[in-house]
């Protein structure tokens, strides 16, 4: 743990090689971090999940202005293309091996960011019992599936932005279309539905084709584009919660003027969390191109 405390002892960016033995040491990662000069161990920690570009360094940098303004520690667990080449490995969390067999639950990739946070606590880098979690695009896929498969005790706030498609909160469809077939049960479904997760949906994220938009039948069944699929996911959660007689505590926030833009959505999430306000596309610095 001294490696973490030493590497994060001073302000600035760091890129820390990371092995998660519970998953598999053959799958190396990098923790891209940022510590502002004013950070103290009692300040919030934001776990950031990058998109399909595997650009954790860029997603870390998207959060630097908020880190400086609010004294946040930013930790972007980065799943590089070499070790984690396909959506099955990152977006779908390595739940199944390349032959389609179920892997041990502790070995799912979704557990890794929370174990990294636990290591930061053990190293004394943070004294916070719980972290914030943000993911965009493929990182939004990763983030909501993390919420579907992992305990929530170490998370105080979760925001996902613009996933390409969703794992529905039902046991009647097998993973990744639903939560069935991988050993999850009613407890996991109900924990997911009752957690106050925020779903950010850019109202200009309406492309209906392209290399980054999932187009398998299960994804197409959720809507023609990401903006529609976010609404479909919320409706599915509300319907399943009603069927179970429990509350669905999710919140969907449509974001005007923003498309598939990870930088802008990062700024929107930061303002919602730490300033309790929804900023405009202009203030978020929305780009016509955006970042995956």
Secondary structure, DSSP 8 states (H G I E B T S, - for coil): -HHHHHHTSSSEEEEEEE--TTT-TTS-EEEEEEE-TT--TTS-EEEEE--TT--HHHHHHHTHHHHHHHT-EEEEEE--TTTS-STTTTTTTT-B-TTS-B--GGGSGGGHHHHHHHHHHHTTS---SSEEEEEETHHHHHHHHHHHHS--TTEEEEEEE--SS---S-SSSBTTTSSBTSS--HHHHHHHHHS--EEEEETT-----STTS--SHHHHTT-SSHHHHHHHHHHHHHHHHHHHTS----EEEEETT--S-HHHHHHHHHHHHHT-----TTTTT--SS---
